[in-house]
Amino acid sequence: MANPVFHKTLGSEVNTGSAVVSDGGSGNIIPGIKTRPESSKPIPNPTVDSTFLLHTYTSVFAASHDAIILFDTQQHILSWNPAAEKLFGYTSAEAIGQSITIALSTKEQPGWEHTLHRLLSGETIQEYEIGYTQSSQANCWLSLNLAPVQNSKGDTLAFCAIAKDITQEINTKEKLKQQELLLRESEAIARVGSMVYDFENDELRWSDQMYRVHGFEPGAFDTSFKNLLRYTHPGDRKMLRSNYRRALFKRQPVSLVRRFNGPDGRMRYIKVEAKVIENCNKKLLLIGTACDITHTILSEQECKDRNSEQEKTNRELLNEIKERKKITAALIESEEKWRTLVQNTPDIIARFNPEMELIFVSDSVFPETGLKAKNILGKHVDQIGVPETAYLPVIENVKAVFRTGKQMHNYISLDTPTGVKHFYLIAVPEFGANGRIKTVLTLSRNITDAKLKENMLNSVLDSSIHGIIAIKSIRDAKNQITDFEWVHVNKMAEQLLKHPASNLIGKTVLHILPGNKTSGLFDQFVHTINTGETLNQVLYYDHDHLKAWYQIVAVKLDDGLVVTFADITHLKETEYQANLEKKLSENLIEYSTDGISAFDKNGTYFAWNKTLEEFTAIRSEEALGRNIFEVFPHIINTEIGAKFEQVLSGKRAKLRNLPFRSRAGYWDANLVPTFDKDKQLTGGLCIVHDITESLKLKELTMTQELTKQKEVMNAILFTQETERKRIAEALHNGLGQLLYAAKLYLEQISYEADNNNPIATNEVKTLLEEAIKETRTISHELMPIILEDFGLRVALGELCSKFSGAGVNVQLVTYDVPDQLEKSMEMAAYRIIQELVNNVIKHAGATVAEIEVFFKGQKLYFSVCDNGKGIDKAKDYMLHGIGLRSIQNRLKLLNGELSIDTCAGKGTCALVEIDMAASAMQAS
């Protein structure tokens, strides 16, 4: 219902924070709500009067689910809506006029006065948290939206508070914080880490303990799934991927053990349990836990037999303890039930007074000892007719109970008519009405059979190859364990601890081995007793007089422990050496300059180094766990595949000068089978060596040698051409000029000769002309001037014209031949063609010869063919004359080749091919 005070507040225009409400100027305060910004001016609305606005605000005030309180500057309540009544438990009548402190804990709220000053200055405050008092509940919290109520002049008249109960939110946040703290502590204690994997964003989040489980400090590891795979053992990566896929696509839980390479290089076995959930945003998340079970995995096989034997021993000890518990339970039964049991129990029950006289004894004393109850009642214990060795322990125990008020127990042996019997005796105090010990009750159980079993058990324990001890807790007044007492020590434990049992039993553990505290072993023993969890640990103990590695298993037994331990120093040293050798081998393989892979007898790869990744462009994770012929399907039914099959049959194999598929170059490989100590095939190794540089070096050496030879040949040919030029010039300028002068001189005197002997004169003139012509011909052949001046094509045309006069029709055909070639190339081609045509003129007996010269690509081709008698290949000496050898020597210098096609009676065709590009490179 509406607040009555609210109806009375009709008054002048007031401003509530940022709302202005006009009431006609009566001066009363109106609680308002935020309707427009403070900077806005009132918008006149002639159709809406103040009464309508008042009713509107009244409706909002009454219907609001949030508590709305109006209080003046003196903090007295002016208005109080129904939601406030419900929240604070006070009616409007009870609240109005009261201090705001009945609702809000302002006195305990630091800064409240400052908040009021801020409101007085016209400031609006949002989501202000403050405690409040509710009639049915304490320690509650509110979120307040506070605003000043001002008049049109800007004077603050009152304050408006809109309150929302956030107690549940605060408590929820606090509980969440406590739960997170508890989770972190629980993870640290349990050594279990937790993780969340977001499939959609491929985001993996770890708890702090999760980092520690993997050997990292929190935040020191990139928790991406890709990085997790990189640190995961290669043999487990495929399994890890498949489990995550099944979790994503089939919503199957994940339960696996994966191997993880920690930052210290040590392999860890991590057990992971996880399941898929769907969060409130419909996202699939994989949540789970992980713990380090390395010690369990590594020790499992070794400890299996040992634990089996120990479990058997422990069961027997537990059975024995259960028997003893039955005795203790029987002593604390009610008096009435006890008396009923006394007459039926085989145990001997007796009661002693302070004078050590028997005042009660059960009838079972006779069958057990041969003593009749009526004959020993009322007598002192030393008068009942048993040896001193039997009754003295009884007297000592009973006196101790009277003295201390504590239960005592002992073992006694008694020679009876049926033989020696062993009894377990418990003495307990019985108190009178005055609270003092009145009598002592003893219960003696025949444990002859149990003693025999105990002796047998001790024999078993003493024959164990492991040290076995039993210790019981020593507690202080606060029931905290402060030490342990040695209860049993077997023979092997005496050797391992280097103490005889007589020096240990009855003494405290920390007195003999104070290093238990320093090493943390004492705290682990206490934890095992407090939690009942079995302790199974490998520990290096370097304290007291001991220095060795031990495998320790401790199980709780009543308020003590049975501890089995063994010296595994030799095993750890062997393991360390094996790991060292393994790491060395892995480093040798990983950082070798040769590509190295290893595979098992089925051809499945389990090693693949980085160099091989470079050679093959195949990453190790793509090869490991796969068969040779899956990784290289192209070698099936090839020589390479046959070599691998040979190795898998136990035989060595080699591969030589093979090209790489993924890079330039060539490789050799040695394939070596591997065997175990029994000479059984276990697999093989493939060692790939890059021979590219070696081949390049060989090729470079050959090229340099050939270049040197060609340089020598070029020098020789250059010398020959130079000498020919010199001879040609000598013939032309020397002998030719002399002959020509002789001819001129002879012509001057010819008129005299004509008169005396005209025939002789003409003959001499003819001979001189022939000599001059021959001299010019030889000079031109030695140094063809036309070749230097006009090029190869013109020089060859001149050559054809000259030889056609010798009875053979020599024709020239050219295609795409440049007018000028490199001088040495033109000279070489000319000399070769000249030599070939000379051979045709001299030896072929041909009537027609054809010279064909053409260019194709970067190669020069020319041929000399005739229709002569040809060459009989059976007489191949004709193909190895001086002229042909000279041609072949020239072609070597030019990277050219000569081929001759001939048959007897069918002519001869000599074809020459010269690689111009290679020749130009060689020349450079």
Protein Blocks (a to p, Z undefined) as FASTA:
>chain_A
ZZfklmmmgccdddehjaccdehhnopacddddfbdfkbccdddfkbcfklmmmmmmmmm
mmpmbdcddddfkopafbdcfklmmmnopafklmgopafklmpcfklmghklmmmmmmmn
opacehiacddddfkbghiaddddddddddfkopafbdcdddddfklmmmmmmmmmmmmm
mmmmmmmmnopacddddfklopacddfklmmmnopaehiacfbfklmmmmpcfklmmmmm
mmmmmmmmnopacddddddddfkopacdddddddddddfkopacdddddddfklmmmmmm
mmmmmmmmmmmmmmmmmmmmmmmmmmmmmmmgcfklmmmmmmmpcbdcddddfkopafbd
cfklmmmnopafklmgoiafklnopafklmmmmmmmmmmmmmnopacddddddddfkbcc
dddddddddddfkopafbdcdddddfklmmmmmmmmmmmmmmpcbdcddddddddfkopa
fbdcdfbdcfklmmmnopafklmgopafklmmmmlmmnommmmmmmmmmnopacdddddd
dehjbccddddddddehjbdcdddddfklmmmmmmmmmmmmmmmmmmmmmpcbdcddddf
kopafbdcfklmmmnopafklmgopafklmmmmlgoifklmmmmmmmnopacddehiacf
kbgcdddddddddddfkopafbdcdddddfklmmmmmmmmmmmmmmmmmmmmmmmmmmmm
mmmmmmmmmmmmmmmmmmmmmmmmmmmmmmmmmmmmmmlmmmmmmmmmmmmmmmmmmmmm
mmcfklmmnojklmmmmmmmmmmmnopacddddehiafbdcfklmmmmmmmmmmmmmmmm
mmnopabdcdddddehjaccdddddfbebjafklmmlmmcfklmmmmmmmmmnopacddd
ddehiapaddddddfklmmmmmZZ
